[in-house]
Amino acid sequence: MKKLLVFLTACAMMSVMFSCGEKEESSGSDGSVGESSVVQPETHAYDESVDKSIFTGKWECCRLIINGNETDSYRGMPSYAVFQYDIHEDGTVTLPDSLMEISDPANPIIYTWGAISDTEIEIVGSNGSVIAYELNDGKLENIGESQEIYLEKVDEFQYFDFKSFYEEMANQFVLTPVETDAAGNIIGEGEPVTVGEN
């Protein structure tokens, strides 16, 4: 169960959804990923003269656009919960406590950040993910070809119960109805349907 939760968490967070410049991990001969095989992300040179105080604090998604459509959820989770960063002056980034409750303490992903310019930062994960944001009208923005992420500074994160969400997801599976011909060959597929375990 714990491995499933960790995997789903990784799928939910920015390192999988909108990683900019993410690198693949190489695997050992047994197919496992070793610590030494994790490819470190390529990052920009950071400008240490930038006033970091304008970037520090809690940032939360206030607007999400995917393929031109504005949405308030992603894969069943509210959009605010998918992107929540606590950016610290010392260059570290922490995630909400509710998310950390289901992370794997033996294999944590460490996030750091740096200022590229007076208006640009990037957040880097030890798993190889990199995502850049630009400060515009008080919001951090990441605008790509297929998505737009907007973050606003908040006093406290909105709470989302990741643990309950993933426990419920673990008890469900997806069926894709198919249409077959008289010989049993698949000739079409219907919309996937999520159902609970029997």
ChimeraX attribute file (.defattr): number of C-alpha atoms within 10 A of each C-alpha:
attribute: neighborCount
match mode: 1-to-1
recipient: residues
	/A:1	9
	/A:2	11
	/A:3	11
	/A:4	14
	/A:5	20
	/A:6	19
	/A:7	13
	/A:8	16
	/A:9	21
	/A:10	16
	/A:11	13
	/A:12	19
	/A:13	16
	/A:14	19
	/A:15	22
	/A:16	13
	/A:17	14
	/A:18	19
	/A:19	18
	/A:20	20
	/A:21	15
	/A:22	20
	/A:23	16
	/A:24	14
	/A:25	17
	/A:26	15
	/A:27	14
	/A:28	11
	/A:29	7
	/A:30	6
	/A:31	8
	/A:32	11
	/A:33	13
	/A:34	11
	/A:35	12
	/A:36	11
	/A:37	13
	/A:38	16
	/A:39	16
	/A:40	18
	/A:41	18
	/A:42	13
	/A:43	15
	/A:44	12
	/A:45	10
	/A:46	15
	/A:47	15
	/A:48	11
	/A:49	9
	/A:50	16
	/A:51	14
	/A:52	18
	/A:53	10
	/A:54	12
	/A:55	25
	/A:56	18
	/A:57	16
	/A:58	21
	/A:59	23
	/A:60	25
	/A:61	24
	/A:62	17
	/A:63	17
	/A:64	23
	/A:65	18
	/A:66	14
	/A:67	10
	/A:68	11
	/A:69	10
	/A:70	12
	/A:71	12
	/A:72	14
	/A:73	15
	/A:74	15
	/A:75	9
	/A:76	10
	/A:77	15
	/A:78	14
	/A:79	20
	/A:80	23
	/A:81	24
	/A:82	21
	/A:83	20
	/A:84	25
	/A:85	22
	/A:86	19
	/A:87	23
	/A:88	17
	/A:89	15
	/A:90	11
	/A:91	14
	/A:92	16
	/A:93	21
	/A:94	16
	/A:95	16
	/A:96	18
	/A:97	14
	/A:98	14
	/A:99	19
	/A:100	16
	/A:101	12
	/A:102	19
	/A:103	20
	/A:104	14
	/A:105	9
	/A:106	6
	/A:107	9
	/A:108	12
	/A:109	15
	/A:110	13
	/A:111	20
	/A:112	17
	/A:113	22
	/A:114	25
	/A:115	24
	/A:116	19
	/A:117	16
	/A:118	15
	/A:119	15
	/A:120	20
	/A:121	22
	/A:122	19
	/A:123	24
	/A:124	27
	/A:125	20
	/A:126	16
	/A:127	21
	/A:128	21
	/A:129	24
	/A:130	25
	/A:131	19
	/A:132	23
	/A:133	20
	/A:134	20
	/A:135	19
	/A:136	11
	/A:137	8
	/A:138	12
	/A:139	19
	/A:140	24
	/A:141	20
	/A:142	20
	/A:143	15
	/A:144	13
	/A:145	8
	/A:146	11
	/A:147	16
	/A:148	18
	/A:149	21
	/A:150	22
	/A:151	23
	/A:152	18
	/A:153	20
	/A:154	14
	/A:155	9
	/A:156	12
	/A:157	19
	/A:158	11
	/A:159	12
	/A:160	17
	/A:161	13
	/A:162	21
	/A:163	17
	/A:164	11
	/A:165	13
	/A:166	18
	/A:167	14
	/A:168	11
	/A:169	17
	/A:170	15
	/A:171	11
	/A:172	14
	/A:173	12
	/A:174	10
	/A:175	12
	/A:176	10
	/A:177	12
	/A:178	13
	/A:179	11
	/A:180	12
	/A:181	9
	/A:182	6
	/A:183	6
	/A:184	8
	/A:185	10
	/A:186	11
	/A:187	9
	/A:188	10
	/A:189	11
	/A:190	10
	/A:191	9
	/A:192	12
	/A:193	10
	/A:194	12
	/A:195	12
	/A:196	11
	/A:197	8
	/A:198	5
